[in-house]
Amino acid sequence: MPVYLDHAATTPISAPALAALTSVISRSGNPSSLHGAGRRARATVEASRETIAAAAGAHPTEVIFTSGGTEADNLAVKGLFWSRRDAEPKRTRILVSSVEHAAVQDTVEWLEKHEGAQAVWLPVDANGTVSLTAFEKELADGGADSVALISCMWANNEVGTIEPIAEVVALAATYGIPVHSDAVQAFGSVPVNFKDSGLAAMSISAHKIGGPVGVGALLLGRAVTLMPVLHGGGQERTVRSGTLDTAGIAAFAAAAQDVTQNLAAESARIAGLRDAIIAAVRSAVPDAVLRGVDPAHQPEKRLPGNAHFTFPGCEGDSLLFLLDMAGVESSTGSACTAGVPRPSHVLLAMGLDEDTARGAQRFSLGHTSGPADVDAFVKALPQAHASAKKAGMAGHVSSIQTASTS
């Protein structure tokens, strides 16, 4: 069986989530219907809402179910922008970190193109940590009056850096500006508490924590006004319409409860595996560079399951394919269109040049990971790296052929 080191993309469904999914999916009933089947479905949804709220440190009424993290990000960013701009037309600026997931980045760019928004992309340091000085500068000198919202991810999906959310929220609170955070990578990996965070909105997703694909949630403060993106039945607090996926929601709740009830011990276990991978890469490939915060110095500022490296002289997709052929599944963490690798915007924002950024590889661990996975990876890496380096960066197109490219 292949060694799976791409949990940041999606993690296998957990046993409690699978049990909940199969139990509920066999029963019919629209949770908005008034008959018995509908009421039973509604009871499942509301019990699940309470479970997820408890796991995320929120009130049940603050849990808005969505189809996943992407929809939650879109709803938060568009909804807050439209609502704040409608209340005060000069609020057209969006302060956003330069390392956001595409679900936030592309949404902000769409608002720029179609809705007259002005994006302010805030810089990060070499570890991918957003600059608080830049935030403060943009809010000072009267500039805060033109800000519709701030969006800053809780933890980066590529390099695993945990952002200073508490400090960002504290700065914004001085000016009464709502803050949204994409916490899709953080929830279930590190302690996340919506109430304590002071955020106006926070996105989470089921399939990153052992739940099914296709369900997520936006945690939205009870006093926060949001313009809907989808219109229809208004099932979720009138800000999100659509028939709720009862089985998916039940599985999401089971996964959330499972992943948070033993969070400290499991995070420590996974961090130990991550550190073993980091040590193995440094030993096998001395010129490989760990990107993001070094957990040996600041373990609290990096996700426990993330090990991200750049390999000089290697094309990221070449290394990925070679590892895949050796039975190890990883990720470049960057987009690839028509076979032409494109450097990660996260790594470029961190100050890397394009050639260096194109040598990226992300190894991410989760609840099914164990020491045997690390051992198999350690065994496969040297030969895969040697072959990838031999293939080089020829014409920015990989010379490695696979079943899908040959």
C-alpha positions in Angstrom: 0.0 0.0 0.0 1.3 3.5 -0.8 2.6 5.7 2.0 0.2 8.7 2.1 2.0 12.0 3.0 -0.6 14.4 1.7 -3.0 14.8 4.6 -3.0 18.6 4.2 -4.9 18.1 0.9 -7.4 15.6 2.4 -7.1 13.1 5.2 -8.8 9.6 5.2 -12.2 9.5 6.8 -12.0 8.5 10.5 -13.8 5.5 12.0 -16.3 7.6 14.0 -17.1 9.8 11.0 -17.6 6.8 8.7 -19.9 5.1 11.2 -22.0 8.3 11.5 -22.1 8.8 7.7 -23.3 5.2 7.0 -25.8 5.3 9.8 -27.5 8.5 8.8 -27.2 8.2 5.0 -29.5 5.2 5.0 -32.3 7.3 6.4 -34.4 9.8 4.3 -35.7 13.1 5.3 -35.1 16.8 4.5 -34.2 18.6 7.7 -36.5 21.5 6.6 -39.6 19.2 6.3 -42.2 19.1 9.0 -43.1 15.4 9.0 -41.4 12.8 11.1 -38.5 12.0 8.8 -37.8 15.7 8.4 -37.9 16.3 12.2 -35.5 13.4 12.8 -33.1 14.8 10.2 -33.4 18.2 11.8 -32.6 16.7 15.2 -29.5 15.1 13.8 -28.4 18.4 12.2 -28.9 20.4 15.4 -27.2 17.8 17.6 -24.3 17.9 15.1 -24.3 21.7 15.2 -23.9 21.6 18.9 -21.0 19.1 18.7 -19.1 21.1 16.2 -19.7 24.4 18.1 -18.3 22.7 21.3 -15.3 21.4 19.3 -14.5 24.9 17.8 -15.3 27.0 20.8 -18.4 28.6 19.4 -22.1 29.0 20.1 -24.3 26.6 18.1 -26.1 29.5 16.4 -22.7 30.7 15.1 -22.2 27.5 13.0 -23.3 28.0 9.4 -23.1 24.8 7.4 -21.5 25.1 3.9 -20.3 22.7 1.2 -16.7 23.1 2.5 -13.9 25.6 3.2 -14.0 27.2 -0.2 -17.6 28.2 0.1 -17.1 29.3 3.7 -14.2 31.6 2.6 -16.3 33.0 -0.3 -19.3 33.6 2.0 -17.2 35.4 4.6 -15.1 37.6 2.3 -17.8 38.5 -0.2 -20.5 38.7 2.5 -18.5 40.9 4.8 -17.3 43.2 1.9 -20.8 43.7 0.6 -22.4 44.3 4.0 -19.7 46.7 5.2 -19.6 48.6 1.9 -23.4 48.9 1.8 -23.3 50.4 5.3 -20.5 52.9 4.3 -19.7 53.2 0.6 -16.1 54.3 1.2 -15.2 51.0 2.8 -13.7 49.3 -0.3 -10.3 48.2 1.0 -9.6 44.6 2.0 -6.5 43.9 4.0 -5.3 40.4 3.3 -2.1 38.4 3.8 -0.1 37.6 0.7 0.0 33.9 1.5 -3.7 33.1 1.6 -5.3 30.0 0.1 -6.7 30.4 -3.4 -10.2 30.3 -2.0 -9.5 33.7 -0.3 -7.0 35.1 -2.8 -9.2 34.5 -5.8 -12.3 35.8 -4.1 -10.5 39.1 -3.2 -9.2 39.4 -6.8 -12.8 38.8 -8.1 -14.1 41.5 -5.8 -11.4 43.8 -7.2 -12.4 43.1 -10.8 -16.2 43.1 -10.4 -17.1 45.0 -7.3 -14.6 47.9 -7.0 -12.7 46.4 -4.1 -9.1 47.5 -3.4 -7.0 44.7 -2.2 -4.0 45.4 0.1 -1.7 42.4 0.0 0.2 42.4 3.3 3.8 41.1 3.2 5.2 38.2 5.1 8.7 37.4 6.4 10.9 34.5 5.2 9.0 32.1 7.3 5.6 33.1 5.9 4.5 35.1 9.0 2.4 38.1 8.2 3.8 41.5 9.1 2.0 43.1 12.0 3.8 46.3 11.3 2.3 46.4 7.8 -1.2 45.8 9.3 -0.7 48.7 11.7 0.6 51.0 9.0 -2.5 50.4 6.8 -4.8 51.0 9.7 -3.1 54.1 11.0 -3.4 57.7 9.7 -7.1 57.5 9.0 -6.8 54.6 6.6 -9.0 52.3 8.8 -12.2 54.1 7.7 -11.9 52.7 4.2 -11.3 49.1 5.3 -14.2 46.7 4.8 -12.6 43.7 6.3 -9.4 41.9 7.1 -8.7 38.3 6.1 -5.7 36.4 7.6 -5.4 32.6 7.6 -4.9 30.8 10.9 -2.2 28.5 9.5 -0.7 28.3 6.1 -1.6 25.3 4.0 1.7 25.0 2.2 4.5 25.8 4.7 2.6 25.2 7.9 3.3 28.6 9.6 0.8 29.6 12.3 -0.1 33.2 11.9 -0.5 35.8 14.8 -4.3 35.8 14.7 -4.7 37.2 18.3 -2.5 40.2 17.4 -4.2 40.8 14.1 -7.7 40.8 15.8 -6.5 43.1 18.6 -5.2 45.6 16.0 -8.5 45.4 14.0 -10.6 45.7 17.2 -9.2 49.2 17.9 -10.9 50.4 14.7 -14.0 48.2 14.8 -13.0 46.2 11.7 -14.2 42.6 11.3 -11.6 39.9 10.8 -12.1 36.6 8.9 -9.7 33.7 9.2 -9.4 30.6 7.1 -8.8 28.0 9.8 -9.2 25.0 7.6 -5.6 23.7 8.2 -5.5 24.7 11.9 -8.8 23.3 13.1 -8.2 19.8 14.4 -4.4 20.2 14.3 -3.8 23.0 17.0 -6.1 24.5 19.6 -8.7 26.7 17.9 -11.4 28.6 19.9 -13.7 30.9 17.9 -15.0 32.8 20.9 -11.6 33.4 22.5 -10.2 34.5 19.1 -12.4 37.5 18.7 -12.9 36.8 15.0 -16.0 37.9 13.2 -15.9 34.8 10.9 -13.8 31.6 10.6 -13.8 28.9 8.0 -13.4 25.1 8.7 -13.8 22.0 6.6 -14.7 18.4 7.4 -12.4 16.5 5.0 -9.3 18.0 6.6 -10.1 16.5 10.0 -11.3 13.0 9.1 -14.8 13.9 7.9 -16.2 13.5 4.3 -15.6 15.8 1.4 -18.4 18.2 0.6 -19.3 19.7 4.0 -17.8 22.5 6.1 -18.8 25.5 8.1 -18.4 29.2 8.5 -18.4 30.2 12.2 -20.0 33.6 12.2 -20.4 35.9 15.2 -24.0 36.4 16.3 -23.8 40.1 15.9 -22.1 40.0 12.5 -24.1 41.1 9.5 -23.4 39.2 6.3 -24.7 39.6 2.8 -25.7 36.2 1.3 -23.9 34.7 -1.6 -26.4 32.0 -2.3 -30.1 32.9 -2.4 -33.0 30.6 -1.8 -34.6 29.0 1.3 -32.3 30.8 3.7 -31.8 27.6 5.7 -28.7 28.7 7.6 -29.5 31.9 9.5 -30.8 33.4 6.2 -27.1 33.9 5.0 -26.7 30.5 3.4 -29.4 28.7 1.3 -29.6 25.1 0.3 -30.8 21.7 1.6 -28.5 20.5 4.3 -26.5 17.3 3.9 -27.7 15.6 7.1 -25.4 12.6 6.7 -22.3 14.7 5.9 -23.0 17.0 8.8 -23.4 14.1 11.2 -20.0 12.7 10.0 -18.4 16.2 10.3 -19.6 16.4 13.9 -18.2 12.9 14.7 -14.9 13.8 13.1 -14.7 17.1 15.0 -15.5 15.5 18.3 -13.0 12.7 17.7 -10.1 14.9 16.6 -10.5 17.5 19.4 -11.0 15.3 22.4 -7.4 14.0 22.2 -5.9 16.9 20.4 -2.8 17.5 22.6 -1.6 13.9 22.6 -2.3 13.3 18.9 -0.7 16.6 17.8 2.4 15.6 19.8 2.5 12.2 18.2 2.2 13.6 14.7 4.8 16.3 15.5 7.2 13.6 16.4 6.7 11.9 13.0 7.2 15.3 11.3 10.4 15.9 13.1 11.6 12.5 12.0 10.9 13.4 8.4 12.7 16.7 8.7 15.7 15.0 10.2 15.6 12.3 7.4 15.4 14.9 4.6 18.3 16.9 6.1 20.4 13.8 6.4 19.7 12.4 2.9 19.7 15.7 1.1 21.9 18.2 3.0 21.1 21.1 0.6 17.4 20.8 1.0 15.9 23.8 2.9 13.0 23.6 5.4 10.5 26.3 4.6 8.4 27.9 7.3 9.1 28.1 11.0 11.7 25.6 12.3 9.9 23.5 14.9 13.2 22.9 16.7 13.1 26.6 17.7 9.5 27.6 17.7 7.3 24.4 17.7 4.2 26.4 18.6 4.4 28.4 15.4 4.2 25.4 13.0 1.5 22.9 12.3 2.4 19.5 13.8 1.8 17.6 10.6 3.6 19.8 8.1 7.2 19.4 6.7 7.8 21.5 3.6 11.2 21.6 1.7 12.7 23.1 -1.4 15.2 20.9 -3.2 17.8 22.9 -5.2 18.1 21.8 -8.8 15.0 19.7 -8.7 11.6 20.3 -10.4 8.9 19.7 -7.8 6.7 17.7 -10.0 9.6 15.4 -11.0 10.3 14.6 -7.4 6.6 14.1 -6.8 6.3 11.6 -9.7 9.4 9.7 -8.7 8.3 9.4 -5.1 4.9 8.4 -6.3 6.4 5.6 -8.4 8.3 4.5 -5.3 5.1 4.3 -3.3 5.2 7.6 -1.5 2.4 10.2 -2.1 3.3 13.8 -1.4 2.5 17.3 -2.9 4.3 20.2 -4.5 1.9 22.6 -2.9 1.7 24.6 -6.1 -0.5 24.6 -9.2 0.4 22.9 -12.4 -1.3 23.7 -15.7 -0.7 21.8 -18.9 2.4 20.2 -17.5 4.2 23.5 -16.8 5.0 23.9 -13.1 4.1 27.3 -11.7 5.9 28.6 -8.6 3.9 28.9 -5.4 2.7 32.4 -4.6 3.3 31.6 -0.9 7.0 30.9 -1.5 7.4 33.9 -3.8 5.8 36.1 -1.1 8.4 34.6 1.4 11.1 36.0 -0.9 12.2 32.9 -2.9 13.0 33.2 -6.6 11.0 31.3 -9.1 13.6 28.5 -9.7 14.0 27.9 -6.0 10.2 27.9 -5.4 9.7 25.4 -8.2 11.7 22.8 -6.2 9.1 22.6 -3.5 7.7 19.5 -1.9 5.3 19.2 1.0 5.0 16.2 3.2 2.0 16.3 5.5 0.9 13.8 8.2 -2.4 12.9 9.8 -4.3 10.4 12.0 -3.4 7.4 9.9 0.4 8.2 9.8 2.9 6.1 11.7 6.6 5.3 12.0 6.4 2.8 9.2 5.4 5.6 6.8 8.4 7.6 7.8 10.7 4.5 7.4 9.3 3.9 3.8 9.8 7.6 3.0 13.3 7.6 4.2 14.0 4.5 2.1 12.5 6.0 -1.1 13.9 9.6 -0.9 17.5 9.2 -1.8 17.0 7.5 -5.2 13.9 9.6 -6.0 15.9 12.8 -5.3 18.9 11.7 -7.2 16.8 10.9 -10.3 14.9 14.2 -10.0 18.1 16.2 -9.7 19.5 14.4 -12.8 16.3 15.3 -14.7 17.0 18.9 -13.6 14.9 22.0 -14.5 15.0 21.4 -18.3 13.0 24.1 -20.0 10.7 24.4 -16.9 9.1 21.1 -18.0 9.6 17.8 -16.3 11.2 15.0 -18.2 9.7 12.4 -16.0 7.0 10.3 -17.7 4.1 8.7 -15.9 1.1 6.8 -17.0 -0.9 10.0 -17.2 1.8 12.0 -19.2 3.3 9.4 -21.5 
